[in-house]
Amino acid sequence: MTPSARIKAVLDLLEKIEKSPIPMDLTIGDYMRNRRYIGSKDRSYIAETTYAVIRHHARLLWALEKAASDPTPRNRLIAYLRMTVANANLDDLFDGTKHGPLQLTDEEKQIVARLPQNFDTAPDDVRCECPPEYRDSLHSYFGNKFHDELSALIAPAYLNLRTNIVMAPRERAKEMLAEDKVRTEENKFSPWGLSVGGKTFLSMTRAFKKGLVEIQDEGSQLIALACDVKPGQQVLDYCAGAGGKTLALAAAMGIKGRIVAMDLEASRLAKARERFRRAKVSDIIEPRPLSDEKNRKWLRRQKQSFDCVLIDVPCSGTGTWRRNPDMRWRTYGPSVEELVPIQREIMEKVAGTVKEGGRLVYATCSMLPEENETQVEGFLKDHPEFELANLKDVWPDGCTPPCDGKYMRLTPLRHGTDGFFAAIMIRK
């Protein structure tokens, strides 16, 4: 593709994303599937540039306001190229050819001339891309670290893997990846994790094809690690979703015991079944979709039945902004105000299934205190039969807790992970 054809594809995607009710990664995926003729390098450029424009959303809107211009997809792309891409020749990129975008109008040229030279004079909230509705909550929590913490959520996340220790130790997975010229480093906190250096076609490696590694952020692995499950235990993964943490739990248990995987969406659990089989851990995993009334009745009968109950509750996803920058500015599901009572309801539903001495692990991929510490404190106030554990007292032997105190609060700035939260509560 010519440079202008690439820019036209980016513009097409930005326009589709603005109109589409679905997340941008799905929009980009659909766009690429319907255009098989686009080469891999072109696909990479188009996707990365589209993501980059969304990552600059607040800053570009601020710049266009300074230039007295509407923030249309085309104007945002023009401003992005002008302000962030060195030596970008807008006349060449907007060349008006058959496969390129229309030439710049006289009015657009005047807008370009009025754009600020950089984003240095933008307000702090704008420079770190903080949505107004989350500003007060995040300012209150992070204090003078607000700018640094939020800025760390702008850059793209690196690729991280979890070794399937049922099939091979981490050292062997690392060796196999190296044989396919994939450079990795061991994670600092997860005993199963490997971070990947540079770009790679992971699906082409033997380690991935054989099921020795799965894509999973280190923070997500640490939530599974916080459960400290043992072989032979009874475990409930209540919000199992696509099964990423279920897989980690099954491997940690050495495929001995029982894991009940529950989720509201039966289709997600159905897809997870294939992942369980591929990882050779399906023997101990019992999927039970909550869409089936029989499974909801079954759950109500499980009084103090489980050694560990993990609830990775539905949340705002503010901790995943590195991977999903569009989620800063658009809500694809319930609002935070709607999610908070749902999270509390889930805690109430499963609390009675935890054995004496067992643990209830509450987790989110949110940065907001109202979905994290505030939820746990409210639950404990009404449930004196549980106590909040200090991480160092209940963390798996041989592993170092990533945080001090009683809450696992992970951020890209401090830990290099997505933003995750977990609290471990023990039934007395």
Beta strands, then each sheet from edge to edge (+ up, - down):
strand 1: 160-163
strand 2: 184-186
strand 3: 193-196
strand 4: 213-215
strand 5: 234-237
strand 6: 258-263
strand 7: 285-289
strand 8: 306-312
strand 9: 354-364
strand 10: 386-388
strand 11: 407-410
strand 12: 420-427
sheet 1: 2+ 3- 1+ 4-
sheet 2: 7+ 6+ 5+ 8+ 9+ 12- 10+
sheet 3: 7+ 6+ 5+ 8+ 9+ 12- 11+
end
